[in-house]
Amino acid sequence: MMKKYILGFLFATLLPMSALAQRTARVEGEYTLAVNLTDNITLFQARQRAIELAKNDAIKREFGETVASDFVGGSAEVDGQQVSSFAMENTGTSAKGDWLGDRKPAEISVEYDGDNEKLYITAHVWGEAREIVQSQIEISAITMRNGANGLEAATQFRQGERFFIDFKAPVDGYLAVYLVENYKEVSCLLPYDNKNPMGRFSIRGGQKYILFDKSSDPQARYYKLSTQHSEESFQLVVIFSPNPFTKCIDNRNDPQHPNSLSYSDFQAWMLRNKRSDNDMVVDRRWVKVVNSNAITNNQ
């Protein structure tokens, strides 16, 4: 009789855990973005925005709730002139779903409506998503640059300007930061490759970190943002987990450039990690680089 009571108690305690089980599904979505020819947005930006909104559509179809979005934008002074930035949409899933990774590359089609002077960009995506049944860990990651009074928050930078990330997490864990360029190449900014044989960067909960700043961390590397175009946007991927994880396999470059890998290999690594780690938080955000020399050369 005692064994029956113990088994019954164990079964009862397991019920809440099973109720919190997260369902994973293969999802598919599509979204058509209308862009006016007068909009201050590049074709590349419009394509990526359509892809993100198609992912939102896929999650909504499977888990029944839309995705929360915010906008990142602003302006910067370049050689005495004020340059406005397009407000890139920084999209993250709501509590109902989390995009784990792509199953195959997105398909894009573009149609032009000459009568209304609009481009219609349709993105079709296939991926894997996971239902979220509990709140994720909240992290703070703010891109910074040197200002008149020290470091200041910024999402737009001048050609060759150094940038930093102000990071904080509520619990101990591990952190990685990657820079995505044109969805082709991905650079590993953190962990630093100079003296980190374990491929991990440890974080103490509640402590403020200024990443890429040697005055805060002697092992840090300086990074500068640059482009050959008049302006270009890059995606920063900030990854945090209270559980140990190791950076992905990458290719060592010259000392002036961080290690890198292809975007497809990075996506595959991300998918494997998010499948195995329900606590992993992935924060994607956009930064823009303005090159005044390129603007002059294009005139």
C-alpha positions in Angstrom: 0.0 0.0 0.0 2.9 2.4 0.8 4.4 1.8 -2.7 1.0 2.7 -4.3 0.9 5.9 -2.3 4.5 6.8 -3.4 3.8 6.0 -7.0 0.6 8.1 -6.9 2.6 11.0 -5.4 5.3 10.8 -8.1 2.6 10.7 -10.8 0.9 13.7 -9.4 4.2 15.7 -9.2 5.0 14.8 -12.8 1.7 16.2 -14.1 2.7 19.9 -14.0 6.0 19.0 -15.8 4.1 17.2 -18.6 1.7 20.1 -18.8 4.6 22.4 -19.4 6.0 20.3 -22.2 6.8 22.4 -25.2 5.5 21.3 -28.6 7.7 21.5 -31.6 6.3 21.7 -35.1 7.4 22.1 -38.7 5.8 25.3 -39.9 5.3 27.2 -43.2 4.3 30.8 -43.8 4.0 33.5 -46.4 3.8 37.3 -46.3 3.5 40.0 -49.0 5.1 43.3 -48.2 4.0 46.5 -50.1 6.7 49.1 -50.5 6.2 52.5 -52.0 9.0 53.7 -54.3 9.3 56.8 -52.1 9.9 54.8 -48.9 13.4 55.2 -47.4 14.2 51.4 -47.5 16.6 49.4 -49.6 15.5 46.3 -51.5 17.6 44.1 -49.2 15.9 45.6 -46.1 12.5 45.0 -47.6 13.3 41.4 -48.4 14.5 40.7 -44.9 11.5 42.4 -43.4 9.2 40.3 -45.6 11.0 37.2 -44.4 10.6 38.0 -40.8 6.9 38.8 -41.2 6.5 35.5 -43.1 8.0 33.7 -40.1 5.5 35.5 -37.9 2.8 34.3 -40.1 4.0 30.7 -39.8 4.1 30.9 -36.0 0.7 32.4 -35.9 -0.8 29.7 -38.1 0.6 27.0 -35.8 0.3 28.4 -32.3 -2.6 30.9 -32.8 -1.0 34.1 -31.7 0.7 37.0 -33.4 4.3 38.1 -32.8 5.3 41.3 -31.0 7.4 43.8 -32.9 9.4 46.9 -32.1 11.3 49.3 -34.3 15.0 50.3 -34.2 16.0 53.5 -35.8 17.3 57.0 -35.3 19.7 59.4 -36.9 23.4 60.3 -36.8 25.5 63.2 -37.7 28.0 62.4 -40.5 30.5 65.1 -41.4 28.2 67.8 -40.0 25.1 66.6 -41.8 22.2 64.8 -40.2 21.5 61.5 -41.8 18.2 59.7 -41.0 18.1 55.9 -40.7 15.3 53.7 -41.7 13.5 52.1 -38.8 14.3 48.4 -39.2 11.6 46.2 -37.6 13.1 44.1 -34.8 10.7 41.2 -34.5 10.4 38.6 -31.8 7.8 36.0 -31.1 5.2 36.3 -28.4 4.8 33.9 -25.6 3.1 31.4 -27.9 5.9 30.5 -30.3 9.7 30.7 -30.9 11.3 30.3 -34.3 14.0 27.7 -34.0 15.5 27.7 -37.5 15.0 27.4 -41.2 14.3 24.1 -42.8 15.3 25.5 -46.2 16.0 28.9 -47.6 13.2 31.4 -48.0 11.8 32.0 -51.5 11.3 35.6 -52.6 9.2 36.9 -55.5 8.9 40.6 -56.5 6.2 42.3 -58.5 6.0 45.9 -59.6 2.7 47.8 -59.8 3.5 50.7 -62.1 0.1 52.4 -61.7 0.5 52.8 -57.9 4.3 52.9 -58.0 4.7 50.0 -55.5 6.8 46.9 -55.1 5.1 43.8 -53.7 7.7 41.5 -52.1 6.4 38.0 -51.2 8.4 35.8 -48.9 7.6 32.1 -48.4 9.4 30.4 -45.5 9.7 26.9 -44.0 11.1 26.3 -40.6 10.8 24.7 -37.2 9.1 26.4 -34.3 8.5 25.6 -30.6 5.6 26.5 -28.4 6.5 28.7 -25.4 4.5 27.8 -22.3 6.6 29.8 -19.8 8.3 33.2 -19.8 11.7 33.4 -21.2 14.7 34.9 -19.4 14.8 38.6 -20.0 18.2 40.0 -21.1 19.4 43.5 -21.8 21.6 44.1 -24.8 22.1 47.7 -26.0 24.5 48.7 -28.8 26.7 51.7 -27.9 29.2 54.1 -29.4 31.5 56.8 -28.1 29.7 60.1 -27.6 30.6 63.5 -26.3 29.9 62.4 -22.7 31.1 58.8 -23.0 29.3 55.8 -24.3 25.8 56.3 -25.6 23.1 54.0 -27.0 23.1 53.9 -30.8 21.8 51.8 -33.7 23.6 53.8 -36.4 27.3 54.2 -36.8 29.8 56.0 -39.0 32.2 54.2 -41.3 35.0 52.6 -39.3 33.4 53.6 -36.0 33.9 51.3 -33.0 30.9 49.8 -31.3 30.1 48.1 -28.0 27.3 46.2 -26.4 26.0 46.9 -22.9 24.8 43.5 -21.6 23.1 42.3 -18.5 21.3 39.1 -17.5 19.4 38.3 -14.3 21.1 34.9 -13.8 24.5 33.3 -14.3 25.0 31.9 -17.8 26.9 31.9 -21.0 26.9 34.4 -23.9 27.8 34.5 -27.6 27.5 37.3 -30.1 27.5 37.0 -33.9 27.4 39.5 -36.8 25.4 38.5 -39.9 26.4 40.1 -43.2 24.0 39.9 -46.1 22.8 36.5 -44.9 25.9 35.0 -46.4 28.7 35.3 -43.9 28.5 35.2 -40.1 31.4 36.5 -37.8 31.9 35.4 -34.3 32.4 38.5 -32.1 32.1 36.7 -28.8 33.6 34.5 -27.3 36.9 36.2 -28.2 39.1 33.8 -30.1 42.4 35.2 -28.7 42.4 33.5 -25.2 39.3 31.4 -24.9 40.1 27.7 -25.6 36.8 26.5 -24.2 34.7 28.5 -26.7 32.5 29.9 -24.0 32.0 33.3 -22.4 30.7 33.2 -18.8 28.3 35.8 -17.4 27.5 36.5 -13.8 23.8 37.3 -13.1 23.1 41.0 -12.3 26.5 42.2 -13.4 26.9 44.8 -16.2 29.2 44.1 -19.0 30.6 46.4 -21.7 31.5 44.0 -24.5 34.4 44.7 -26.9 35.9 47.2 -24.5 39.5 46.5 -23.2 39.1 49.0 -20.3 36.4 46.7 -19.0 37.9 43.4 -20.0 41.7 43.2 -20.9 40.9 40.1 -23.1 38.4 42.0 -25.2 38.8 42.7 -28.9 37.9 46.0 -30.5 35.5 45.9 -33.5 34.7 48.5 -36.1 31.8 48.6 -38.5 32.5 49.4 -42.1 30.9 49.2 -45.5 31.8 50.0 -49.1 28.2 51.3 -49.8 26.7 54.6 -48.8 24.9 52.7 -46.1 24.5 49.1 -45.0 22.6 47.2 -42.3 24.0 44.3 -40.3 22.2 41.9 -38.0 23.6 41.3 -34.5 22.6 38.0 -32.9 23.0 37.9 -29.1 22.7 34.4 -27.6 22.3 33.7 -23.9 21.6 30.6 -21.9 21.9 29.6 -18.2 23.1 26.2 -19.6 26.6 25.7 -21.0 27.0 25.8 -24.8 30.0 26.0 -27.0 30.4 28.4 -30.0 30.0 26.9 -33.4 32.8 25.6 -35.6 34.2 28.5 -37.6 37.1 29.4 -39.8 40.1 31.3 -38.5 40.8 34.6 -40.3 43.7 37.0 -40.1 44.3 38.8 -36.8 42.4 41.9 -38.1 39.1 39.9 -38.6 37.1 37.6 -36.3 36.5 34.0 -37.1 33.6 33.4 -39.5 31.4 30.7 -41.1 28.6 30.5 -43.7 25.1 31.6 -42.8 23.7 28.2 -43.6 26.1 26.5 -41.2 25.3 29.1 -38.5 21.6 28.5 -39.0 22.1 24.7 -38.6 24.1 25.2 -35.4 21.4 27.5 -34.0 18.7 25.0 -34.8 20.5 22.2 -33.0 21.1 24.3 -29.9 17.6 25.6 -29.6 16.2 22.1 -30.0 18.2 20.9 -27.1 18.1 24.0 -24.8 14.6 25.3 -24.0 16.2 28.1 -21.9 18.3 29.6 -24.7 17.4 33.2 -25.6 18.2 34.6 -29.0 18.0 38.4 -29.4 18.3 39.7 -33.0 18.8 43.4 -33.7 19.9 45.6 -36.6 22.6 48.2 -36.8 23.3 50.5 -39.7 26.6 51.9 -41.0 26.8 55.1 -43.0 29.8 55.8 -45.3 30.0 59.5 -46.3 32.8 58.8 -48.7 30.7 56.3 -50.6 27.9 58.9 -50.7 30.3 61.4 -52.2 31.6 58.9 -54.7 28.1 58.0 -55.8 27.1 61.6 -56.6 
